[in-house]
Amino acid sequence: MTNKINYTDAPADIEQALDAAMTINDALLPEPSELIRKVEKEKITIALDKNSLDLFKQYADKHDAKYQVMINGVLSAYANKFLAHK
């Protein structure tokens, strides 16, 4: 498919969204085996900003998820991206 469609009559917000869109090579990532990963966990006590914690809790409630898992995911992604290569 080499034909590229130019949407010249799209509303401005849609045009901007299309311009800012990213290409996803494989939408089926991660593989199922990667979803069932067992990593060592350590329980800690931590003080978080109330506003941040409330946002995680609200999003978790809305999407039937666990806010602790979400926070752990953010911290893991940060550590992998910024700290693992130092």
C-alpha positions as CSV (number, residue, x, y, z in Angstrom):
1,M,0.0,0.0,0.0
2,T,2.0,3.0,-1.2
3,N,-1.0,5.2,-1.8
4,K,-1.2,7.9,0.9
5,I,-4.5,9.6,1.4
6,N,-4.4,13.3,2.1
7,Y,-7.3,14.4,4.3
8,T,-7.5,18.0,3.4
9,D,-11.1,18.5,4.5
10,A,-10.7,16.9,8.0
11,P,-11.6,19.1,11.0
12,A,-8.6,20.8,12.6
13,D,-8.5,18.6,15.7
14,I,-8.7,15.4,13.7
15,E,-6.0,16.7,11.3
16,Q,-3.8,17.5,14.3
17,A,-4.4,14.0,15.8
18,L,-3.5,12.3,12.5
19,D,-0.4,14.4,12.2
20,A,0.7,13.5,15.7
21,A,-0.2,9.8,15.4
22,M,2.5,7.1,15.8
23,T,2.8,4.0,13.7
24,I,2.4,0.8,15.7
25,N,4.3,-2.1,14.2
26,D,2.7,-4.8,16.2
27,A,-0.4,-4.2,18.3
28,L,-0.1,-7.7,19.9
29,L,2.7,-6.9,22.2
30,P,3.6,-8.0,24.8
31,E,3.3,-11.6,24.1
32,P,1.0,-13.6,26.5
33,S,4.0,-15.3,28.1
34,E,5.3,-11.8,29.1
35,L,2.1,-11.0,30.9
36,I,2.5,-13.8,33.4
37,R,5.8,-12.7,34.8
38,K,6.8,-13.5,38.3
39,V,9.2,-11.0,39.7
40,E,10.4,-10.8,43.2
41,K,8.5,-8.2,45.2
42,E,9.4,-6.5,48.4
43,K,6.8,-4.8,50.6
44,I,7.7,-1.3,51.7
45,T,6.0,1.7,53.3
46,I,6.1,4.8,51.2
47,A,4.6,8.3,51.5
48,L,3.1,9.5,48.2
49,D,1.6,12.8,47.3
50,K,-2.2,12.6,48.0
51,N,-3.1,14.1,44.6
52,S,-1.0,11.5,42.8
53,L,-2.3,8.6,44.8
54,D,-5.9,9.8,44.4
55,L,-5.4,9.9,40.6
56,F,-4.1,6.3,40.5
57,K,-7.0,5.1,42.7
58,Q,-9.6,6.9,40.5
59,Y,-8.2,5.4,37.3
60,A,-7.9,2.0,38.9
61,D,-11.5,2.1,40.1
62,K,-12.7,3.2,36.7
63,H,-10.8,0.4,34.9
64,D,-11.3,-2.3,37.5
65,A,-7.6,-2.5,38.2
66,K,-5.3,-2.4,41.2
67,Y,-3.7,1.0,41.9
68,Q,-0.6,-0.6,43.5
69,V,0.1,-2.6,40.4
70,M,-0.2,0.6,38.3
71,I,2.2,2.5,40.5
72,N,4.6,-0.5,40.4
73,G,4.4,-0.4,36.6
74,V,5.2,3.3,36.4
75,L,8.2,2.8,38.7
76,S,9.5,-0.2,36.8
77,A,9.2,1.6,33.5
78,Y,11.1,4.6,34.9
79,A,13.8,2.4,36.4
80,N,14.2,0.4,33.2
81,K,14.4,3.5,31.0
82,F,16.5,5.8,33.1
83,L,18.3,3.8,35.7
84,A,19.2,0.5,34.2
85,H,21.7,1.9,31.8
86,K,23.8,3.8,34.3
